[in-house]
Amino acid sequence: MSLSPANAWAYPESLKEADSVPMLVDGAWIEAASGETFPTYDPGTGEVIANVALAGEKDTDFAVAAARRAFDEQRWMRLAPQQRGAILWQAGQIMRDNVDALAALESRNMGIPVPQARSMVLEAAAQYQYYGGWADKIHGQTIDLGPGEKRIQGYTLREPVGVVAMIVPWNAPIISASKKLAPALAAGCTCVLKPADETPLTALWLGQILTEAGVPDGVVNVITGPGPTVGAALTAHPDVDAVAFTGSTDVGRTIVHASTGNMKKLSLELGGKSPVIVMPDADLAAAIPGVAGAVFWNTGQVCAAGTRLFVHESVYDEVVNGVAAEGRKLRIGYGTQPDVDLGPLISRKQLDRVTSYVDAGVNAGATVLSGGNRVGDAGYFFEPTVLVDVDQSMSVMREEIFGPVLGVMPFSDIDEAVALANDSSYGLASSVWTADGSVGHSIARRLRAGRVGINVHRAGGVYMPAGGYRQSGWGRENGLDGLDSYLETKSVVSTLA
């Protein structure tokens, strides 16, 4: 089956016309070797959108072999760095030109409201244009090692790591894929991308966009299938040089073990249980909606969501009631409908997970101040939920729920707030709300997290490195740091006459 952005991908509805959606390997759109497919669903209705090629180990081997040939033959690296940068820039521009269609497809496959999906597409497009600018600026150093019996000159080269396997989650598929593809391509790598089972469609379109922009055959391959087979085969494959993964900490541990055979280079963005601190002097008119946005955006399906709220006791009642009120204002509905703020959870499995955590919190003594229930019978909608009377021993305060659920606790002084915030096995993101800049920066230095916002929770985009401490992962994405996972440093030393 051939793919054309002008028809098969222009509108999500047309996917129903295809027998199955194929995969991209070595520049060709192919069915799975087995001929099998799996369904991908609309989480707003529970209905099947399309049937997608079900890759297995044979398909994985085929895709890795294609990426290896493309790397060894230098199909990508033999292009001038400026040319590679221009191709990445063009890919970003194609995404911008198709932003509405991409956003509609992302919304339908993952449930997020279209305006928010649109912002995701534009953020993803920025990845290619930002890293396109780095493609001709990846340089080593020249080092004068000084005189001895002979004068010695040294220099370093920054070279692509090789074939990279990329495994991305369902909660922000087009951004997660682009955060990996763009820097890896800027570095000169070849790639095999495996999107999540739940949300494969925009990742496949990315493959088409990169091909259209001029990326040579085999440099970007997109295969679709389950993590336990395709993901496991990729992470253990001897011809894969590096793995870039975003997902749960438990799966991250599995990848670490699977990758040891050939000591793959790893980049892992894992789970989070991010704290938010509201100081007594905070501008509550900004802090309250800011806190609500930090936890409820994308229905709480965000690794860096601010799911643990610590509020100074003097403003506790005002803040907690304000955040609950903000949650009640959010309009819940199907993502393509106008004026919707909150879409569904991704699946019935995730709905059951979120419900079970709320029930466990209540059974442990927590009180539901607002929300806590499924909305409707069709799709997987869940109310924005605020839990009070919680403590740090409860699962709702220690484990990643990945839903619109906030636990709130009071504190009396800064030391207590910092101690509560740092009492976690995670360390992905955090924020502090205060009118005193000195206090904000002081707390930022004490928080054990890869990102700290002062009077903001989500900001920075492609320019600011993002990643975690402790069990929130290894490595960084975004910014210049985002290239490191895809580069090796080679030292060259020579004697001079």
N, C-alpha and C positions, 0 to 999 in steps of 0.2 A: 504494500500500500504506500503510495506516495503522499507526501504532506506538502501543502501549500499554505502559507500564512494568509493568502487572499481568500481561501475558502474553508478548508478543514479546521483552521484554527481561529478564524475571524470572530466566530460567535460560539459560545459554549453549547448552544442548542444543536449545532451541527454535529457534535460528537455522537449524538444518538444515531446518526445516519451511518456511522462506521461500524463494521463488524467488531473491530477491536482497534485500540490505539497502540501503534508499534513503538519500538525502541530505536534509539540512534546509536549505531556502532559503525565506526570506520567510514563515516559519511553517508551511510545507507540506513533507510528506515526498514526495520526487520521485525518479523514476528518472533516469539520465543521458539527455541529449537523444538520444544515439546508441542508447540501449537496451543498451549493452554493460556488462559487469561484469568484475570481476577477483577471483581467489580470495584469501582470507586464510587463513593456515595456523596450525596448532597446532605450535609448535616442539618440543614434547615427543614428537610422533609423526610429524611431517611431513605429516599429513593436513589436508585442507581443512576449515575450520570453517564458512565461509559465503562466498557470492559477494556482492560489494559493488559498488555503482554506480560505473562508471568515468567520471568527469567528464572533459571536454575543455575547450577554450577557450570554446565556447559556454556551457557550464555555469558556467565561471568568470566570464564577463561577466554572466551572469544573477545570480549570487550577489553580485558587487560592486555591481551596479545596485540590488539589494535593500538592501544595507547603506547605499548612498549615499542612497536615498530615505528610509530610516529615520532617517538622520542629519539630512538636510536638513529633514525634516518634524518633527524633534525629538520623535520618538515616545518616546525614552528620557529626553532631557534636560528635557522638559516636566513630567515627574514630579518631585515635590519630592525634594530630596536624601535626606531621611529615608526616603521611600518606596523610593527606589532602594536605599538601604542595607538596608532590611528585606527586599527581594526577594533581595538577595545573601545575606543571613543565612539566609533560608529555603532557598535553593539548597544551602547547606552542610548544613543540617539534613536535607534530603531525602537527600543523600549519606550522612549518618550513619545514617539510617533504613534505607538499602539497602546498607550497607557490605559485608555478606557476599556478596550477589549481585554487586555491583560488583567485589569482590576476586576472586570466582570467575571472572568474565569476563576481568578483567585477567590473572589467572594463566594462563588457557587461551590467550589471544591472544599473550602475551609470554613465558610460561614460568616466571615468577618464582613461588616457593612462596607459597601462599595467605596465611600469616601476614605475610609481607613485603608482599604486594599489599595486604593489609588496612591496614597502616601507611601505604602510599602513598595509599590512598583517604582515610584520615583526615587526612593531611597536605594533600591536595588540598581537602578540605572546609574546613580551617582557612583556606585562602586566601580563600574567599568570605566567611567570617565576619569575618576580619581586615579585609579591604578594604571590606566592608560598613560597618564602623565608621568608615572614612575618608570615605565618600561625602558626608557633610554637614560635613566639616572641611577641605575644599579651598578655601583662601582666598588672596587676594592681600594686598598691603600698601598702607597709606596713607602717602604721603611728602610732607612739607612741604618744598617746594623753596625757601622763603625769599623775602624781599621783593626787589623790583627796582622798576621803574616801576610794576608791578602785582604783587600777591602771586599766586604760582602754586601751585596744589595738584596733586599727582599721586597716582595710585593704579594698582595692577596688578590684572589679572584672570588667573586660571588657568583656561584653557579646554581642552576636549577637542581632540585633534589631528585627529580626524575618523574616517575609515574605516581600520581596521587589518587588515592581512593577517597571519595567524599561522600559522607553519609549524613543526610540532613533530616530535620524533624518536620512535623506537620503544622506546627503552630505559626510559622512565618516562612513558608517554603521558598518563596521567590527571593527574599532577603537572605535567608540562610545559605541557599545555593550560591548566590552572587557574592557573598562575603568570602567564599572559598574559591570559586572559579576566577574571579577578577584578579586577586593577588597572585594566585598560582599561575595564571596565564601571563601576567606581567613578569613573573620570575622566569618564565620559559618552560614550565612543566607541561606535561600532558595529563589528562584527567579522565577518571571514570566516576560519574556522579550517580548515586543511588538516592532518589527522593523517598520520602516516607510512603508506605503503602496507602495511607489515607489521602495523600495530596500529591499525586505525581504529575498533574497536568501542566502547570506552569513551568515545571522543571524541563519537561519535554519541549515546550515552546522555547525556553532559553537555548536549548540545543539547536533548534532551528534558527533562532536569531543570530547566534554566534557563527553558524555556518554561512548565513546570508551576509554577515559582516565581513567574512573573509578568512575565518579560522580554518586551516587546512583539515582535510579528512583525518580522523583518528585522534586528533588533538583533544577533542571533547566528545566523550561517549556518555550516553544517558541510558541506564538500564533500570528496569522496574521489577520489583519483587520483594519478598519478605526479608526482614532483618536476619532471622535465624538461618536462612539459607544463603541469600545473595550477600547480605552484610557480613556474615561470618566468613564466607568464601573470599570476599575482598580483603578483609582484615588479616587473614592468614596467608594470602596469596604470595608466593615467593617473588613474583615479578612486580609487586607493588612496593614502592620505596617509602611512601609516607601515607598516613591516614589522617584526614581532617574530619572530625565528628562533632556534631552538636546533638545533645540529647540527655538522657537521664544519667545520673552518676552510676547506677547499677550496670547499665549497658556499657558505660565508659570503662568500668573495671574489666568487663569481659573483653573489650577491645584491647586493653593493655596486655592481657594475658595472650590473646590470639596473635598479637603483633610481634611477639618476642622471637619467633623463628628466624627472621632475618633482621631483627632489631630495627623495625620501621621507625621513622621519625613521626611523632604524634602531636596533634593539636586537638585538644579536647575542651569544648565549652559544655559544661555539665550543669547540674541542677543548682537551684538557689532557694533561699528562704530569706529574702532581703529585708533588713530592718529599716524602718522610718522613724526618726526621732523628731518630736515637736516640742520645742523649748517654750517657756512661759511668755517670752517676748515676741514670739512669731507673729507675723501678719496673718491672722487666721482667715481673712477674706481670700488670701492666696493659698494658704496651707491646706485648708479643708478640701477645696476642689482638686488641689495638687495631689493630696494623699489618695483621694478617691480615684483619680486617674491612674495613679501608680499601681493600684491593685486591680481595678476593674477593666482597664483597657484590654481589648481583645479577649474579653470574657475571662480575664485572669490567666490566660494561656500564654504566659511570658516567663522565661527563665528568670528575668531580673525583676519581676513584679514585687512591689513592696507589700508583702503579705503579713509582716509583723510590725505593728504600730505601737510605739512607746511614747506616751504623752505625759507632760508634766502635770502633776496632780492639781495644780491651780487652774488649769484650763481643760482638764480631762473631760468633764461633762459636755462642755461646749464643742470640743473637737469631735468626740465620739458620736454625739447626736448629729453634728453637722455632716460627718462623713456618711452616716446612715441615711440622712436626708438626701445627700447627693446620689447615693445608690438608688434610692427610691425614684428619683427623677429620671433615671436612665430608661430610655424607651427600648424595649426588647422586641426583636422581630427578625424576619427574614432579611438577609444581608442586602439584597437588591432592592428592597422597599425603601422609599424615601423617608427621611427623618428617623432612621433607626440608629441607636447608639450602641446596642449590644446584640451580637449575634448568638448563635448556639455554641455549645461545646462541640467538639469535633465528632464524637461518636457516642453510642449507647454505653460503651465500656467506660468512657471518660465521665459521662453523666453518673453512672453508678459509683465510680471512684469518688467523685466530689461529694455525692450524697452520703457515702459511707464515712467520709472524714467529718462532715458536719454532725452526723449521728454519733460518731465516736466522741467528738468534742462535747456534745450535750450529755452523753452518758458519763463523761469524766467530770462534769460539773459546770461546763460553759453554758452561757445564756445566749440565745439568739436574739440580738437586738433588732435586726432587720433581715429580711430575706430568708434563705434556708430551704427554699422549695423549688421543685421543678415547675416550669411554666408551660401549660398546654400539654397535649398528648402527642402531637406530631413534632418531629425534630427533637433536639436535645438542649432545650433552653433551661437556664437556671438563674434564679434571682441573685443579684448582688447581695452578699451576705456579710454581716458584721457580728462577730462573736465577742462578748465581754465575759468577765469572771473566768478568764483563762489564766494558766500559768505555764512556765517554761517546760514542764514535764509532759504536757499534752502533745499528742501527735499532730494536732492542728497547728502547733507552734514550732514543731521540730522537723516535720516532713513536708516535702514539696507536694502540694495538692494539685496545682495546675488548674485552678478554677477561680471564680470570683469570690474568694473567701478571705476575710481579714480578721486576724486576732488582735485584740487591743489590751494593753496593760499600762497602768500608771507608773510613774517614777517620781522620786523626790529631789534628786540632784544629778549633776552631770556624770559623776562616777558611776552611779547606779545605771543610768541610761546607757552608757558605753558598755558596761559589763553585760547588761541584758542583750544589747545588740550583738556583741561578740560571742555570746553563748550559743553557738551554732556550729555544726560541722561544715556548713557552707560559707562562702565568702564571695559572692558574685557582684552584688550591687548594694547600694544603701543611699539614704539621703537624710539630711538634717535641715530643719526649718527654724530659722532664727533671724532676728533683726540685727544681731551683733555679728559682724563679719569676722571679728577676731575669734569669737566662740565657735562659729561655724568651721573655720579653718583648723582650729585646735582640735575639735571633735573629728574632723576629716582625717587628721594625722593618726588618730587613735583607733579608728574603725578598721577592722581586718576584712577589707573587701577590695575587689579589683576596681570598683568605680564608686565614687562618692559624689552625690549631688548636694549643693547648698542652695536651698530654696527652689529646687527642681529635682525631679527624679529621672526622667527620660530626656536625654539631650546628648548632642555631640556628633551623632551620625557617623559617617565614614572617617571623619578626621580624628576622632578620639579613640585610642586603644580600648578594647573591651575584653575582659576575661576575668577569671576568678582566682581567689586564694583557696587553699585547702581542697575540699572535695568538690569545689566548683570548677576544677579543671586545670589544664596546662596550656600555656601559650596565650597569645593575644590575637584578636582580630581587629581590623580597622587601623588606619594610620600607617605610618612607616613600620611600626612593630608588626603589622599584619603580614608583611612580606617574609618575616624570619622563618616561619614554618615551612616555606617553600624554597629556601635557599641553603646552600652549603658554602662554607668558607674554605678555600684552598690556599695554602701558603706555598709560594715559590721562592727559592733562595738560590742565588748564583754568586760566583766570584767575579770580581772585576779585574781587568788587567792593571 
